[in-house]
Amino acid sequence: MVPEFEYVGDFSHGMADVLRRGLWGSIDRFGKIQIEPQFEAVRPMEEGLIACCSDGIWGFVDWSGQSIIPSAFEEAYSFAEGLAVVGTSAGWLAIDHQGKPRWDFDGMELTSFSEGLAPACKSGRWGFVDTKGREAVPFRYEGVDWFSEGLARVTIDAKMGYIDRQGSIAIVPKYDYAAPFEMGIARAETAESRGYIDSSGLMFLESSATEFRPFSEGLAAFANGGPYGFMDSRGCVVIGEEFDAVGSFNEGLASVSLDGRWMFVDPMGHRLLEMDVDEAYEFYEGLARVRKGTNWNYVDRRGRSLWT
């Protein structure tokens, strides 16, 4: 029997978030309730702990739902590199896995850590702090993003570029839009050109497509005002423009829709697992979310449903 969940998430660490009657919990890979839906909000489990909110107060539980760090915070982010950034009425601080404060960030607004640095805002300007609580990149930017592959997107005078972990400009801010780097490639746009840049800032592939998405597993979806196809990093079309909607490649497959029917394709364009559903999403840990009407389910790589 298919459970009545209003939403289900992708699997990660053998668990997936589920929403039932407005409250969040989690299931295991067999579809069994792991944590009874009881929280107003949750963050992804990282380093064995889940940030969760009840009655507007955040704390942390483990994979079984047992409280590890009691609810005491106005805001909380997932753990990263042994620390979680949490907000209190007095300000932001970093705590360890036992809930002990490591340091506070006087006058700063924080988010979570990535690659040893966390975006931070002070007096309306953004920079980065390190895992010791020290200023690592000066507060001089209108906006910043997390570090990915050694580079972080920053905004200066409404233009986007990238800095390295030392805070030096790696790619001059000149883009109207720039995405985080994934596998050495990022989407970028100026008034004159749009396409993909490498980590040196070279636009190695310009695109005239009306829509072009990030590369995933070597392929990027694109469209020219009509059906979607996929191209490789040379700009060669490897899967023709024939689909009404597409997802991204993950675990070797991408979800696609054609004439109202969802299915998956492999990197050669072979069609697999045609399904009678309204939506299908990427595979994570061997399972993909699907929705039919208001009913959510998962399918494996053979097309078998988790719940029947």
N, C-alpha and C positions, 0 to 999 in steps of 0.2 A: 504494500500500500504506500502511495506517495504521500509523504508528510506535507502538511499545509504550512509551508514557509513563505513569507512575503518576499524573501530575498535569500540567496545563498552566495557565498564568496568562493574564490579560487582556493584550492588546497595549497597549504604551505606547512612544512614540518609535520605532515600527516594529519593536519586538522583544517577545517574550513569554518568560517563564521556563518551563522544562520540567523535570520530575523523571524521571530514568531510573536504575533500580537504586540508588535512594537518594541520587543526586547531582544537583545542579542545574546547568543550562546554559541556553541560550537559542536561539530560532529567529527567523528573519526572517518577513516577511509572506507569503513563498512556501512556508513550511513547511520551509525548509532550516536545518540546524544552523548557527547563527551562532557560538555558543560551546559547545564540546564539554562535556557534563555531567561535572563534575569537582569541584564545590564542595559542602561540607556544608550551607552556607546562603548565601543572597544577599539583598541589599536591592534595592528598585527603582532603576533607573538614573535619576540626576538630574544635570544639568549635565554630561552626557557620561561619567560615571563610575559604576561599579557596585561597591558594597561586597560583598566575598565572603570566605568563611571556608574555610580548608583546615587540617586538623590542629589545629583549635581556635584558629587565629590569623587575624586579619582584615587584609585589604589592599584595594586598589582596582584594577580593570581597566577598559579602555575597551570599546567596543561589539564589538570583534573578539576580546576575551579577552586582549589584551596587557597585561601588568602595568605600571601607571603609578605606583602607590604600593606599594612592597613590603609584604608581610605582616609586621606587627610589633605588632598591637594585639589586646587581649583582647576588645574590642567595637568596633563602628563603626556609625554611622548614615549615611544617604544625605546627599549634599551638598545644601545649601540656602543661597542667598545668598552663594555663594563659600566656604562653610565646611562642614566635616564634623566632628562631635563624635565623638571616639574615646576609648576607655578603655585605660589601661595599668596596670601593677602599681603605679605611683606615683600614679595618679589620672586625672582626665579633662582633656582638652585639646581645643582647636580647631585643625584643620590647614587649609592652603590646598590648591589643586589640585596643587601640587608636593610635597605631603606635609610642608611646613615648619610647625612649630608656631607659631601666632600668639599664643596665651597658654594658660595652664593655669587650672584652676578648683580652687583649693586647698580641700579638704574638702567639695566639692560633687559630687552626682551629676547628670549632664546627659542631655538627649535632644536631638533635632534642632531647628533653627530654623524658625520660621514667622512671616512678617510682621515680621522683624527681631528677634524675641525667642525665647528657648528656655526651656522649663520646666526648673527646677533645684531640687534638694533639698539642704538643709543642716540638719543636726541634727534630722532628722525633719520639717521644715517645708518647704513648697514656695513658690517665688516664680519670678521670671524674670530672666535676664541678657540683655544686648544683644550685638550682634556685635563690640563692643569688649571684651567680658569683664566689663563693669560690671554691678552689681546695678541692675536697672531697676524691679522690683517686689519689695518686701520679702518675706522668707521668713516668712509668717504663716499659710499655708493648709494644711489637711489634705490637699488634693489640687488639682491644676490640670490643664487640658488646653491644647493648642496654641491660639494665636490663629486665629480664623476670622472674616473680615469685621469686623475691628477689635475683637472681643470674645473673651474667654477664659472658659471655664467654671471656677469655683473652688468648693471645698467648705469651709464653716465650720460647726462644730458639727453635722456630718452633714447639712447642708442645702446645696443647690447654688444658685448664682447666677452672675453674670458681672461681670467687670471690664473697663475699657478699657485702652488701651496705656499710660496714665499711672499705672495701678494703682488708679484710683478705682472705687468700686462703681458699676456702670452699672445692674444689676438686682439688687435685694436678694436674698441667699441665703435662699430660703424653700421651695424645691422638693425633693421627695423624689427626683426624677429630672429632669434637664434635659440635652438633647442640644446639640451644637455647632450654630451657626447655618449655614444653607445658604440662599442667596438671600433673606436677611432673615427667615427663619422657623426656629423651633426647637420641637421637642416638649418639653413640660414637664408634670409631674404633682405635685399635692399630695394630701393626704388628702381634700380637698373637691372638687377639680376636676382634669381632665386634658384636654389638647388642645394647641393651638399658640399660641406667643407671638411678638410682633414684637420688634424691637430695643429698644423702649422698655419691654418687660416686660408689655405689654398682651396678655391672652389673648383674641385676636380670634376664635378658633374653638374652642369646647368640643366634645369628642367623647365620645359614650356607647359607642363601639365597644369591643369587648373587646381588639382589637389595632388600632393605627394606626401607620403607619410614616412616616419622613421624606418631605417633598416632594422630588420630583425632576422637573425640567422641568415644573413647575406642577401635578403630580398626585401624590397619596399613596395607597398601598394601605391598605385597612382590611378588617376582618372583624368580625362580630358572633357569634362562636362557631360560624361555619359558613364558607361559601364567601367568597372574596375579591372585592372590587371596587375601584374607584378613585374618589376624590373630588377636587374642585378646592379652591382656597383659600377659597372661600365655604362649603364644606361640602356642595356639590351633588354628587350622585352622577352621574358622567359615563360610567362603565362599570359595569354592574350586577354584583351579587354572584353570580357563577356559577363562579368558578374554584377549583380545589382547592389551587393554589399559584401564587404570582406573584413576579416580580422587580420591579425598579425601572425606570422609563423612563430610557433613555439613547440618544442619537442617534435619538430619535423613535420608539423601539419598546420594549416591555416583554415579557419572556418570561412565559408563563402555561401552566398545565396544567389540562386538563379531561378527566375520564374516562380518565386515564392517558396522554393524548396531549399532548405539548408543542408549542407554537406561539408566535407573537408577535402582539401587538395594537398598533395605532397609537392616538393619543390619542382617536380617535372610536370605538374599540372594534372596528374591523374586524380580523378574524382573518386572519393571514398565515403562510405558511411552516410548515404543519403537518408535524411530523417524528416519526419513530419512534425516539425517544431516551428515556433515563431522566431526564435533566436538561438544562436549557438556561439560559444566563446572559445578561447584558446585552451589547450591542454596544459594542465599543471599537475605534476606528479602522477601522470597517467590518466587523469580524469578531466573532462571538460563540462562546464555548466551548459545546460540547455533549458529553454523555457517554452512551454505550451500554454497559452492563455495566462492564467495566474499561477500555474503549477511549475515549480522548479524541479530539476533533476540533474543527474550527472550521467555521462556515458563514458565507457572506456574505449580503447583503441579498436575494439572489435564491434563497437556500437551497442554494447550491452548496457542497459540502464542500471544505475545503482539501486533505485527503488522500483519495484514492479507492482 
